[in-house]
C-alpha cells in the first residue's frame, strides 16, 4: 500500500513540474525573487490541478533591511 502511495505522490509532483515548465518558470532570466520561487514551488505542489484551471500565485512581502 505504501508503494502505491509513493508512486502516486511522485507522479503528482512530476506532473506539477511539467506544468511549471510549460508556464516558463524554469527559463526566467535574472535573479529569482521570493514570488518567482514561490509560484514555481506551488505550481509543482498543485500537480495535475494545474490542468483543471488552478493557477496558483503567491505574493511575498520580504522585509527590507533597515538603514
Secondary structure, DSSP 8 states (H G I E B T S, - for coil): -HHHHHHHHHHHHHHHHHHHHHTTTTS--S---HHHHHHHHHHHHHGGGGGGT--------------
